[in-house]
Amino acid sequence: MMEILGLNVPDTVYVMFAGTIGKIANEIANLQRTEIAQIEEDFVEGKVGSSTMPQNETR
């Protein structure tokens, strides 16, 4: 399949690195769930929403 698509075999180090990063991201997402709530984003005065989502601030 890789030959048909003209792709090279991925380097093992990159595959392991991507898998590890995915596992870390999954663990963080699970620990942020409300029923677990072991980690959470800081709240500071004036913050309107998630730091990853643009928000329109109304005053």
Protein Blocks (a to p, Z undefined) as FASTA:
>chain_A
ZZmnopacddfklmmmmmmmmmmmmmmmmmmpmklomaccdddehiabdfkbccdddZZ
